[in-house]
Amino acid sequence: MKFENLLIEIGTEELPPKALRTLAESFQANFSEELTKAELPFESIEWYAAPRRLALYVKGLATAQEDKVVEKRGPAVQSAFDAEGNPTKAAEGWARGNGITVAEAERLATEKGEWLVYRAHVAGEPTAALVPAMTQRALDKLPIPKPMRWGSNSTQFIRPVHTVTLLLGSELIAGEVLGIQSDRIIRGHRFMGESSFSLDHADNYLAALKERGKVIADYQARKALIKIDAEKAAAEIGGNADIEEGLLEEVASLVEWPVVLTAHFEDKFLAVPAEALVYTMKGDQKYFPVFSNDGKLLPNFIFVANIESKDPAQIISGNEKVVRPRLADAEFFFNTDKKHTLASRLASLDTVVFQKQLGTLKDRAERISALAGFIAGQIGASSEDAARAGLLSKCDLMTNMVMEFTDTQGTMGMHYARLDGEAEAVAVALEEQYKPKFSGDSVPSAGVSCAVALAEKLDTLSGIFGIGQAPKGAADPFALRRAAIGVLRIIVENKLPLDLVDLIAKAVELHGANLSNAQAADEVLEFLMARFRAWYQDKGISTDVILAVLARRPTRPADFDDRILAVSHFRTLEQAAALAAANKRVSNILAKVEGELPSSINAALLSEAAEKALADKLAEVTPVIAPLFAAGNYQQALTELAALRESVDQFFEDVMVMADDQALRNNRLALLGNLRDQFLHVADISLLQ
């Protein structure tokens, strides 16, 4: 079998930068699947992507499918011939479909009888004949929400397509993809290098594009180059570039030939809170802000041009002129907002409806205030500060700055609260109320901040469930799943002594007559408990461990986490498998008992040595583990219970639980019930696999 390297390039108009990586990775995955289906072996497959191209490079691809024998089984011999030995219509029809006569069919003997069989020798197709159709199918399956048409074509794609190149080594594969005939023509940079050139070999793609077309098609190489050059540029002015991964990916998707440049803005703008300046530099202009070593914003920014200019000063000056009006807007909004305190904006919240059934933003702020004060009292934080922060929590939404730069909500509230002379705990809580904002984001740690952040999320959860608008399927317009995970993370990671039942009840109570769903509290609790499963699965916890704890329905998240950790540890012990199996056996036995289960053990009725030994061990360990359970030290308690394994195994080996004597039977059931109850203080370990 011969092998060669394959290049596929789709040349387009500028692709959406935020979707570029996803498109390229999906193209790779889809085409890899096509190769597997076609039974074409290959060594590896790499994807390349730039603003005007998607490409795949398949290394060590077989140049043809292997020949194979396809076995087509027909009817059983006994039903393929009649009593006189003549072929039946079924046999003749099967043979005709395979292009043979019944006499030409072979026989296949199996344990279940003898069958007619036809073994067809199928010649393998050349790879070149298969690639165009496989490429089209791979492109058809790309995640494109709104495909477009262009010109007079009926073809649809995410952007207009200009070129298609299919090269198997040096051989041009003829074919049509997305309405374009394959050619060797590769388009270079719009303004530098050769506008187009002919590619002679698949292996020369990256080098030719770089040298002749002034395009770095390797996405990862382009991204790494930007990061290195940006960090170097920042270091040259004594600072550190703020290079967020998401922004770096977007910038790398916007340029074909990255040139990193450093620009400056007026020092006076530094009087504006840095977050507002950073927001406009990153969000609007795709610039990298620069911070000093002590974390202060410098009057510089780094940007990436898509052209190597003979006069870079002109490009720098142009970008400085572009960003100045945006910074001036931020300065104006900040100075205007400072003329009014946050508290003075509370009344204006009454003019904005949060949700028609749940009232205005002012109603929401008052509920958050009351709930935050309640939570603060539960965790030993200042109820007064928490209530104050809750009341002011939405006031910055009425400021000019937040109306213009929406992502600064909370952050600007913190800055304005400080200017107003509010307590520092109040100011910080205004910023941290929305945390965690995304997966992996930090959670608030200060008591007042925790109280406000929890209140903010619980008010939303209880309210939306209370009006019957729980998430359905993938739809979650109020981001309730994120809010639920946030509630759990804040409580667990700060080890807060809070019970979800109490928190939800208080949140529902504060909504008063707004809620139409009488089951709101129960539904919110179920929703939060379900998030436990998703959260712990994401952390790599085994599903059976999660289900074992969920079976006990502990509603204090910090306690739930302690149980998860304890059961995860228990699962690693040598005795775990046997004790889990024993608990499962105990559960099955007790489930069959009709009426009330006996609870007390009568020592006088213990007749077998094995049941006496188990009762003694249980009596010995119970006073040891009781204080451990009370203290929430579940891991140590389960470790102590693991010592029962030998006694439990011997009990089931030697003792007949369901004895004919009812008193004896009830006593043994009581012993097993007591044994199981000790484990149930933590989880239902019978569910462990």
C-alpha positions, 0 to 999 in steps of 0.5 A: 500500500502506498501513502502520500500527504494530502492538503485541503484548503478552502479559500474564503472571504474573512471568516468570523474570528470568534468562530474560526478555531471551532470551524477548523477543529470541526472540519478536522474532526469531520474529515477524520471521521470520513477517512475512518468510514472510507477505511483509508488509514492515515498517520495524523491530521492537522488543521490550519486556519487564518482569516481567509482560509480553512485547511487540513493536512493529512500525513501518511494517507493511503492512496487507495482503499484496500481490496476486500471480500464482501460476504453476502449471506443468502437464505438457508439451504433447506429453504433455498431448494424445494423437495425436488432440489430445485431453487426456490424463488427466494434463492433465485431472487437473492442470486439475481441481486448479486449477479450470479446463479444459484448454482454459482453460490457457495455454501457456508456451514455454521452451528445453526445450519448451512447457508448460501453465500456469495463472496464478492471481491471489491476493488478499493477506490483510489483516494483521489476519487473519494476526497472531493465528496468527503470534503464536501460532507465534512464541510456540510457538517460544520457548525454554521448557524446562518449560512449565506449564498453569494453571487448567482450560486445556490451553494451555501457556506459561512462566507463566500468561497473563492478557491478550493485546493486538493493536493495528494502529494504533487497530484492535483485532485480534480473535483468540485467542492462548494461549487468551486473546481479544485485548482492549485491556486492559493491566495496570499495576503491582501496587501503584501506578497503575491496575491496568488500563486500555484502550489506544487506540493502538499508538503510546501503549503505552510512554507509557500504561504509564508514566503510567497503569500505573507500569510502564517496559516498555522493558527497556533504558531500565529497565536504564539508569535503574537503572545511572545511579541506582545509580552516583549513589547510590554517589557520594553516599556517596563510593564506587563501585557494583559493578554486574556486567552479569549482576546488572544484567540480573537486577535489571532483569528483577525490577522494573517501576518501579525505585527505587534506595535505599542501605542500611548494614550494621555495620562489624564485618562488614568483618573478614570477607573482602570476597568472602564478603560480596559473594557473599551480597549479590549472589547471595542478595539481588541487591544492589550492593556499594559500594567506596571509591575505593581498592577497599575494601568499604564498609559499604553496599549499594544495592538496587532496590525495585519500589515508590515508597514514601512512607516509604522508610526502612521499606524500607531498614530491612527490607532491612538486617534481611534481609541481617544474618543472612547477613552474621552467618553469614559472620562466624561461618563465618570465625571458626570456620574460622580455628581450623584451618589449611588444611594440617590439613584435608588428611586430611579430603579423604580422606573425599570422593570426587572420582570413584570411579575417580579416587580422593578429593579428597586423591588429586587434590590430591596429583596436582595437587601433583606435576604443578604442581611438574613444570610450575613446573620447566619455566617457571622458577617455584618448584617447591616453592611450586607443589607446596605450592599444589597440595597445599592446592588443595582444602583450602578445600572442607572449610571452613564458609565454602565449604560455605555459599558455594560460589562463594568456593572458591579465594578463601577458600583464598587468605585462609586461606593468608595467615592461616596464613603460607603464601608469598604465591605459594602463597596467590595460586595457590589463588585463581587455580587455577580461572582462567579461569572463563568466556569473557573471564575473565583468566588467571593470570600468576604462574609458580606460579599458572600451574603450579597452574591448568594442573595442576588442569585437566590432571588433570581432562582426563587423568582423565576421558578415562582412564576413558572419559567424554569429552564427547559431543555438547553434554553436558560434565558435567565442563566439559572444553571449558572446561578445555581452553580454559583450558589453551591460554589460560594457555600462549599468553597467558603465552608459556610454553615448554610442550609439550602432549605432555609435560604430558599424559604426566605427567598420565596417569602420575600417575593410575597404575593408575586409568585404564582407557583406554590411548588417554587421552593421544592422545585428550586431545591430539586434544581440545586440538588441536580446541579450538584451532580453536574458540578461534581461530574465536571470535577471528575467525581464518579457518578456512583459516589454522587448518587450515593450521597444524593440518596441521603439528600443532605441540603447543606452544601458544605456538608454535601461536599464533606460527604462526597470527599469522604465517600470518594476516599472510602471507595479507595479502601480495600474493604470498600467493595465488600462493604458496598456489596454487603450494604446492597444485600442488607438493603435488599433484605430489609426492603422485603420486610413487611411492616415496621422494621425492628430497631433494638437488638436483644443480646440474649437472642444472638445465638450464632458466633458470627452474629455475636461478633458483628454485634460486638464490633458494632457496639464497639465502633458506634460510640467512636463514630458518633462524635465523628458524625456530629463533627462532620468528620465523615472520612474518619467515620467511614474508615472506622466502619471499614473495620467491620468488613471481616465481621460482616463477611463472616455474618453472611457466610454463617448466619441465616437472616430469615430464620423460621423463628420470628424473634430470631429473625427480627433480632437479626434484621435489627442488627442489619438495620443498625449496621446499615444506619451507621453507613447511612449517616454519610451516604448509601454506599450500596450504590457504589459500583 
